[in-house]
Amino acid sequence: MIPLDKAVVARLESFGERFEIFVDPNQAALVRQGQKVDIEDVVAALNVFSNASRGTRASDESLEKVFHTTAFDAVARRIIEKGEIHLTAEQRKHMIEEKRRQVITFISRNAVNPQTGHPHPPQRIEMAMEEARVNIDPFKHLDELVKETVKALRPLLPIRFEELRLAIRIPADFAAKAYGDIAAGSTMEKDEWQKDGSWVCVVRIPAGIQGEFYDLINKLSKGEGQVKILNQVY
């Protein structure tokens, strides 16, 4: 469980009843996004209150009435998923800024300007978000926020999400060491070890990180690796 001084109140009102629990806002956000999180890592106390500030616990009768159970785990998850999470102004600001940064990074790495084939710089994306007055909900999943943001930006910026399929060959002297980093930085479709000890593979990467990925290949192979673009995937 988390320390009480780091917790905020999550509240759900239903059928004339009010239920409150103490939660960590960041962990509660993960629960809302559908991630598997142990509920004891989210809450500061294993109690459901009708008034948390006064320490008044919710009755079993009211829990059965609304949730059809008195099991804390089930009740707490429902409150977090369906209720309101009361953040301080500073907490909300921090969470929004962090989510905004994630959205900008994702778009800049995974989308390109179809007119040039190059990614939009993060600063350009951020300015367009401000112009479009994009609102960031700190409790929404990143995928949902990206979809909403791209929809808002399309009247201002030409954006297309695409991947590149690359064929890569790494000489024998560097192949074993390069394997893990290349696999971690791409989606590998197939790979094969050659008789001369070299390693070849076909991978997919977001078009926006093409330059960064080429730098990685050069670093891993000391400039001796070979990369060929096979095609673009939209």
C-alpha positions in Angstrom: 0.0 0.0 0.0 1.0 3.6 -0.6 1.6 6.2 2.2 -1.6 8.1 3.1 0.1 11.5 2.6 0.6 10.6 -1.1 -2.9 9.6 -1.7 -5.9 11.4 -3.2 -9.6 10.5 -3.0 -11.4 8.5 -5.6 -15.2 8.9 -5.3 -18.2 7.2 -6.9 -21.8 8.2 -6.2 -24.5 5.8 -7.2 -28.1 5.0 -6.1 -27.9 7.9 -3.6 -24.8 6.4 -1.9 -21.3 7.8 -1.9 -18.2 5.6 -1.8 -14.6 6.9 -1.4 -11.2 5.3 -1.2 -7.6 6.7 -0.9 -5.5 6.0 -4.1 -2.2 6.9 -5.8 -3.3 8.9 -8.8 -0.6 7.5 -11.1 -1.4 3.9 -10.2 -5.1 4.6 -10.5 -4.5 5.9 -14.0 -3.0 2.6 -15.0 -6.1 0.8 -13.6 -8.3 3.0 -15.7 -6.2 2.2 -18.8 -6.9 -1.5 -18.3 -3.4 -2.5 -17.1 -3.1 -5.3 -14.6 -2.2 -3.7 -11.3 -2.4 -5.2 -7.8 -5.1 -3.1 -6.0 -2.9 -3.0 -2.9 -0.3 -1.1 -4.8 -2.9 1.5 -5.7 -4.6 2.2 -2.4 -3.5 3.7 1.0 -6.1 1.7 3.0 -8.2 -1.4 2.6 -11.3 0.4 3.5 -14.2 1.9 1.6 -15.6 5.1 3.1 -18.8 7.0 2.8 -16.9 10.1 3.9 -13.1 9.6 3.7 -12.2 12.9 5.3 -14.2 11.9 8.4 -13.1 8.3 8.4 -16.8 7.1 8.1 -16.8 3.7 6.5 -19.4 2.6 4.0 -21.9 0.0 5.3 -22.0 -3.5 4.0 -25.6 -2.9 3.1 -24.7 0.0 0.8 -21.9 -2.0 -0.8 -24.2 -4.9 -1.5 -26.8 -2.5 -2.9 -24.5 -0.8 -5.4 -21.7 -3.3 -6.1 -23.5 -6.6 -5.2 -20.4 -7.5 -3.2 -18.4 -6.4 -0.2 -15.1 -7.6 -1.5 -12.7 -4.7 -1.3 -10.7 -5.5 -4.5 -13.8 -5.6 -6.7 -15.4 -2.5 -5.1 -12.1 -0.5 -5.3 -11.6 -1.3 -9.0 -15.1 -0.2 -9.8 -14.7 3.1 -7.9 -11.4 3.8 -9.7 -12.7 2.9 -13.2 -16.1 4.6 -12.9 -15.7 7.3 -10.3 -13.9 10.7 -10.1 -10.3 11.0 -8.9 -9.7 14.2 -7.1 -6.2 15.5 -7.9 -4.5 18.6 -6.5 -3.8 21.3 -9.1 -0.1 20.5 -9.0 -0.8 16.7 -9.5 -3.1 17.3 -12.4 -0.6 19.7 -14.0 2.2 17.2 -13.7 0.2 14.3 -15.1 -1.1 16.4 -18.0 2.4 17.6 -18.9 3.8 14.0 -18.7 1.0 12.7 -21.0 1.4 15.6 -23.4 5.1 14.8 -23.7 4.3 11.1 -24.4 1.8 12.1 -27.1 4.2 14.4 -28.8 7.0 11.8 -28.7 4.8 9.1 -30.1 3.6 11.2 -33.0 7.1 12.5 -33.8 8.5 9.0 -33.8 5.7 7.2 -35.6 4.2 9.7 -38.1 5.7 11.6 -41.1 4.8 14.5 -43.2 3.5 12.8 -46.4 4.6 15.8 -48.5 8.3 15.3 -47.5 8.5 11.8 -46.1 10.2 13.2 -42.9 8.9 13.3 -39.4 7.5 16.4 -37.9 9.8 17.9 -35.2 8.4 17.7 -31.7 8.3 21.5 -31.4 6.1 21.7 -34.5 3.7 19.1 -33.1 3.6 20.9 -29.8 2.8 24.3 -31.4 0.1 22.7 -33.5 -1.5 21.1 -30.4 -1.5 24.5 -28.7 -3.1 26.1 -31.8 -5.7 23.3 -32.0 -6.3 23.6 -28.3 -5.9 19.9 -27.7 -7.0 18.9 -24.2 -5.1 16.0 -22.5 -7.0 13.8 -20.1 -4.4 12.4 -17.8 -6.4 9.3 -17.2 -6.9 8.2 -20.8 -4.7 5.6 -22.5 -1.9 6.9 -24.7 -3.4 5.3 -27.8 -6.7 7.1 -27.3 -5.0 10.4 -26.7 -2.9 10.0 -29.9 -6.0 9.3 -32.0 -7.8 12.4 -30.6 -4.7 14.5 -31.0 -4.0 13.5 -34.6 -7.7 14.1 -35.5 -7.3 17.6 -34.1 -4.0 18.3 -35.9 -4.9 17.1 -39.4 -6.4 20.4 -40.4 -3.2 22.1 -39.4 -0.5 19.5 -40.2 -0.2 16.8 -43.0 0.3 13.6 -41.0 0.5 10.0 -42.0 1.5 7.0 -39.9 3.7 4.6 -41.8 6.4 2.0 -41.2 9.4 1.0 -43.2 10.4 -2.6 -43.9 14.1 -2.9 -43.9 16.5 -5.6 -44.9 19.6 -5.6 -42.7 23.0 -7.4 -42.9 25.4 -7.3 -40.0 29.0 -8.7 -40.6 30.0 -11.7 -38.5 32.3 -9.7 -36.2 29.4 -7.6 -34.9 26.4 -9.9 -35.5 26.0 -11.6 -32.1 26.3 -8.3 -30.1 24.0 -6.4 -32.5 21.2 -8.9 -32.4 19.6 -7.8 -29.1 19.7 -4.1 -29.8 18.2 -4.4 -33.3 15.5 -6.8 -32.0 14.6 -4.4 -29.2 14.4 -1.3 -31.5 12.2 -2.8 -34.2 9.6 -5.4 -35.1 11.5 -8.4 -36.5 9.7 -10.3 -39.3 12.4 -12.9 -40.0 16.1 -13.4 -39.5 18.8 -15.9 -40.6 22.4 -16.6 -39.8 24.6 -17.0 -42.8 27.4 -19.5 -43.4 30.0 -16.8 -43.1 28.8 -15.9 -39.6 26.9 -12.7 -40.7 23.3 -12.1 -39.7 20.5 -10.9 -42.0 17.0 -9.9 -41.0 13.9 -8.1 -42.2 12.4 -5.7 -39.7 9.7 -3.0 -39.5 10.3 0.4 -37.9 8.3 3.6 -37.5 9.2 5.9 -40.4 9.8 8.7 -38.0 12.9 7.0 -36.4 14.6 6.1 -39.7 17.6 8.3 -39.1 17.9 7.2 -35.5 17.7 3.6 -36.5 20.4 4.0 -39.1 22.7 5.6 -36.5 22.1 2.5 -34.3 23.1 0.1 -37.1 26.2 2.1 -37.9 27.2 2.2 -34.2 26.6 -1.5 -33.7 28.5 -2.5 -36.8 31.1 0.3 -36.9 29.8 1.4 -40.2 30.0 -2.0 -41.9 26.3 -2.9 -41.6 24.1 -2.8 -44.7 20.5 -1.5 -44.7 18.0 -1.5 -47.6 14.5 -0.2 -47.7 12.2 -2.9 -49.0 8.9 -0.9 -48.9 6.7 1.4 -46.9 3.8 0.1 -44.8 0.8 2.4 -44.3 
